[in-house]
Amino acid sequence: MAVITWPDEVDHVLVGDLTAGLAYITPAGGAVVTAVSPIGLRDRELGTVGFTTSLGFGRKLERIKREPKVALAYHTREHGLGDPANQRFVVVQGVATFDAEPDQAALDRIGEQATQYLGAPQRGRFWDRWLSAYYTDRVLVTVAITRIIAWPNLDATGEPEVYGEPLPDTADSQKPPAKGTGPRVDSAKAAARAAELPHCLLAYRQSDGYPAVVPVRVGDSSSAGVQLTVPAGVAQGGRRAGLLAHSYRPKLVGLQCRQHTGWIEVNGTDSTYAPHTRSGFIAPPNKTLLLLANGLMARRGLAQARKQGRLDDLA
């Protein structure tokens, strides 16, 4: 596979953004989009980007192992290290791999790389023990780039520049789910909570199997679902799709996140999104409380994964 190259203007986005939207494919042919911190991980010589996660939050790793085609959407300059005047919306699509049992040298490199983005890690007898599942069980996910799509602005309007493989043909509508396409959770609450947050992304499966990710604006709700405004060029018709609305503060302290999977019907730039599932969290804007919560969730997730044998499957 030829190594994909990209210009400095795009590289500044990949290096500078504090957070990115990770999209991966579900077994039913839909997509999930969640926020990750890429901490500037990229290699222009090898044509790769990356991000980290924890084995304690290993559900996404299981999905990625099953279907390694992923996308990373660099969608906001907020609190990052890059130039805020660079307003490109950049989507990187590629094939992901990871080592579920990284050595200590790799973990040390991740820690050093993350410090300039997230601040110095907490150290000491209590924190080393409490955050062991969160820090020690970090996993580096590397994405071999297939394609980079860069729009001139964060609304993903205008003509994008494409580096790597050409964009595929527009995907046809998908077969509706057996349980129907209508909302299965409260659309009014979903719309209200998503509209409160500044960053909102939609993800769906392209015709070549990679996730597409675009920014959307949240409107009103009805019995049919949540009204979304999507950029021109989004695949028309109906399909499974994932929705992420989130906010964050410097060093990723003080997070809010709302996630859905569901069904979207697109007509031009207007669409109706019927949410089928919901999840989310609000993290306190206090680093100590945030680390206590991260440690608890990672430890619980890791213990559950070990009990169910999922760690052996990942390895």
C-alpha positions in Angstrom: 0.0 0.0 0.0 1.4 3.4 -1.0 2.1 5.8 1.9 -0.4 8.7 2.0 1.1 12.1 2.2 -0.5 15.4 3.2 0.4 19.1 3.3 1.6 21.1 6.3 -1.8 22.8 6.7 -3.4 19.5 7.4 -0.5 18.3 9.5 -0.9 21.2 11.8 -4.5 20.1 12.5 -3.5 16.5 13.2 -0.8 17.6 15.6 -2.7 20.4 17.3 -6.2 19.2 18.0 -6.9 18.2 21.6 -9.8 15.8 20.7 -11.1 14.0 17.7 -14.2 12.0 16.9 -13.5 8.3 16.4 -16.0 6.4 14.3 -16.1 2.7 13.9 -18.5 0.2 12.3 -21.1 -1.8 14.2 -22.0 -5.4 13.4 -25.3 -4.3 12.0 -23.6 -2.0 9.5 -24.1 1.2 11.4 -21.5 3.4 13.0 -20.6 4.7 16.5 -18.8 8.0 17.0 -17.0 8.8 20.3 -14.5 11.4 21.4 -10.8 10.4 21.8 -7.6 12.3 22.4 -5.1 11.8 19.6 -2.3 13.6 21.5 -0.7 14.6 18.2 0.1 11.0 17.3 1.0 10.8 13.6 3.9 9.7 11.4 4.2 11.3 8.0 6.9 8.9 6.8 4.8 5.8 7.6 1.4 7.5 6.7 -0.2 6.8 10.1 -2.2 8.6 12.8 -3.1 7.2 16.2 -4.9 7.6 19.5 -4.9 5.9 22.9 -7.6 4.2 25.0 -7.7 1.9 28.0 -8.4 -1.8 28.2 -10.9 -0.8 30.9 -12.9 0.9 28.2 -12.4 -2.0 25.8 -15.7 -2.2 24.0 -14.5 0.0 21.1 -11.4 -2.2 20.8 -13.6 -5.3 20.3 -15.5 -3.5 17.6 -12.3 -2.3 15.9 -10.7 -5.8 16.0 -13.9 -7.2 14.3 -13.9 -4.4 11.6 -10.7 -2.4 11.6 -11.9 0.3 9.1 -12.2 3.5 11.2 -12.2 7.3 10.8 -10.9 10.1 12.9 -12.6 13.5 12.6 -10.5 16.5 13.6 -13.4 18.9 14.1 -12.5 21.6 16.6 -9.4 23.8 17.4 -10.8 24.5 20.9 -8.2 24.3 23.7 -5.7 22.6 21.3 -2.1 23.4 20.4 -2.7 24.4 16.8 -3.5 27.7 15.1 -7.2 28.6 15.7 -7.2 30.4 12.3 -6.8 27.0 10.6 -10.5 26.1 10.3 -10.1 22.9 8.3 -12.4 20.0 9.1 -10.3 16.9 8.5 -11.4 13.3 8.4 -8.7 10.6 8.3 -9.9 7.1 7.2 -7.8 4.0 7.5 -7.2 0.6 8.9 -6.6 0.3 12.7 -4.3 -2.1 14.6 -3.4 -2.2 18.2 -1.3 -4.2 20.7 -3.4 -5.2 23.7 -0.3 -6.0 25.7 2.1 -3.0 25.1 5.5 -3.0 26.8 6.5 -0.4 29.4 8.6 1.5 26.9 5.6 2.1 24.7 3.5 3.2 27.7 6.3 5.6 28.7 6.3 7.1 25.3 2.5 7.6 25.4 2.8 9.3 28.7 5.5 11.7 27.5 3.5 12.5 24.4 0.3 13.1 26.4 1.7 15.5 28.9 1.7 18.6 26.6 -2.0 18.0 25.8 -3.4 16.7 29.1 -0.9 17.9 31.7 1.4 15.9 33.9 0.0 12.7 35.3 -0.8 12.4 39.0 1.8 10.4 40.8 2.1 9.0 44.4 1.2 5.8 46.2 -2.5 6.3 46.1 -2.7 7.6 42.5 -0.4 5.0 41.1 -2.6 2.3 42.6 -6.0 4.0 41.8 -5.1 4.9 38.2 -3.3 1.6 37.4 -6.1 0.5 35.1 -6.3 3.9 33.5 -2.6 4.7 32.9 -0.9 1.3 33.0 -3.4 -0.5 30.7 -3.3 2.1 28.0 -3.4 0.9 24.4 -2.0 2.6 21.4 -4.2 2.3 18.3 -2.4 3.0 15.1 -4.4 3.8 11.9 -2.7 3.2 8.5 -4.2 6.0 6.4 -6.2 5.1 3.3 -7.6 8.6 2.7 -7.6 12.1 4.1 -10.5 14.5 3.4 -10.0 18.1 4.3 -12.7 20.7 4.0 -11.8 24.4 4.1 -13.9 25.1 7.1 -15.3 23.4 10.3 -18.8 23.2 8.8 -17.5 20.8 6.1 -18.9 23.0 3.4 -17.2 23.8 0.1 -15.1 21.4 -2.0 -12.9 19.1 0.0 -9.3 18.2 -0.8 -8.7 14.4 -0.9 -5.4 12.8 -0.3 -5.0 9.1 -1.0 -7.8 6.9 -2.5 -10.5 8.8 -4.3 -13.9 9.1 -2.5 -16.2 6.1 -3.2 -19.6 6.2 -4.9 -22.4 7.4 -2.7 -23.9 4.6 -0.6 -27.4 3.3 -1.3 -30.0 3.4 1.4 -29.7 0.5 3.8 -32.4 -2.1 4.6 -34.5 -0.9 7.6 -34.0 -2.7 10.9 -36.5 -5.4 11.8 -37.7 -3.5 14.8 -38.5 -0.4 12.6 -36.8 2.9 12.0 -38.7 5.1 14.4 -37.3 6.5 17.7 -36.9 4.1 20.6 -35.8 6.7 23.1 -37.2 10.2 23.8 -36.4 12.4 20.8 -37.3 15.6 22.6 -34.8 14.9 25.4 -32.2 13.8 22.9 -32.5 17.0 20.9 -32.5 19.3 23.9 -29.4 17.7 25.5 -27.5 17.5 22.2 -28.4 21.2 21.4 -26.8 22.3 24.6 -23.4 21.0 23.5 -21.2 22.9 21.0 -19.8 20.0 19.0 -22.0 17.5 17.2 -20.9 14.8 14.7 -22.8 12.2 12.6 -21.2 9.0 11.4 -22.4 6.3 8.9 -21.0 3.6 6.8 -19.8 4.6 3.3 -20.1 2.3 0.3 -16.4 1.2 0.7 -16.9 0.2 4.3 -15.2 3.1 6.0 -17.1 5.4 8.3 -18.0 8.9 7.1 -18.1 11.6 9.7 -19.6 15.1 9.3 -20.6 18.0 11.6 -24.3 18.6 12.0 -26.5 21.2 13.6 -29.3 20.1 15.9 -32.8 21.5 15.5 -36.2 20.7 16.8 -37.7 17.3 17.5 -40.9 15.6 16.6 -42.5 12.2 16.9 -40.3 11.1 13.9 -37.1 12.1 15.6 -34.5 14.9 15.9 -34.1 17.4 13.1 -30.5 17.7 11.9 -28.9 20.0 9.3 -26.2 18.1 7.5 -23.6 19.3 4.9 -24.2 18.9 1.2 -22.8 15.7 0.0 -24.0 13.5 2.8 -25.5 10.2 1.5 -29.2 10.6 0.8 -31.9 8.2 1.9 -32.1 6.1 5.0 -29.4 4.3 6.9 -28.0 3.4 10.4 -26.0 6.2 11.9 -24.3 7.3 15.1 -24.5 10.7 16.7 -22.1 12.4 19.2 -22.6 15.7 21.0 -19.9 16.8 23.4 -18.0 19.6 25.1 -14.7 19.8 26.9 -12.4 22.2 28.7 -8.6 22.6 28.7 -6.7 19.4 29.3 -10.0 17.5 28.8 -11.2 18.5 32.3 -14.9 19.0 32.6 -16.4 16.8 29.9 -20.0 16.3 28.7 -21.0 13.7 26.2 -24.2 12.4 24.6 -24.1 9.5 22.2 -26.8 7.7 20.2 -27.1 5.0 17.6 -30.2 5.2 15.4 -31.6 5.7 11.9 -31.3 8.8 9.7 -33.4 9.9 6.8 -31.6 12.5 4.6 -33.2 14.8 2.0 -30.8 17.4 0.7 -29.3 19.1 3.8 -32.3 18.3 6.0 -32.5 15.1 7.9 -34.5 13.4 10.6 -32.6 11.3 13.1 -34.5 8.6 15.1 -32.4 7.7 18.2 -32.5 4.0 19.1 -30.0 4.0 22.0 -28.5 6.6 24.3 -25.6 6.9 26.6 -23.6 9.8 28.0 -21.9 11.3 31.0 -21.0 14.5 32.7 -17.5 14.7 34.2 -16.8 17.4 36.9 -14.6 20.4 35.9 -12.2 19.4 38.6 -9.1 17.3 37.8 -9.0 15.4 41.1 -12.7 14.4 40.8 -12.2 13.5 37.1 -9.3 11.2 37.9 -11.1 9.5 40.7 -14.0 8.8 38.3 -11.7 7.7 35.5 -9.9 5.3 37.8 -13.2 3.8 39.0 -14.7 3.3 35.6 -11.4 1.9 34.2 -11.0 -0.6 37.1 -14.6 -1.7 36.8 -14.4 -2.1 33.0 -11.1 -4.0 33.3 -12.5 -6.4 35.9 -15.6 -7.1 33.8 -13.5 -7.7 30.7 -11.3 -10.1 32.5 -14.2 -11.9 34.0 -15.9 -12.3 30.6 -12.6 -13.4 28.9 -12.7 -10.4 26.6 -9.1 -9.4 27.3 -7.9 -12.8 26.0 -9.9 -12.3 22.8 -8.3 -8.9 22.3 -4.8 -10.3 22.9 
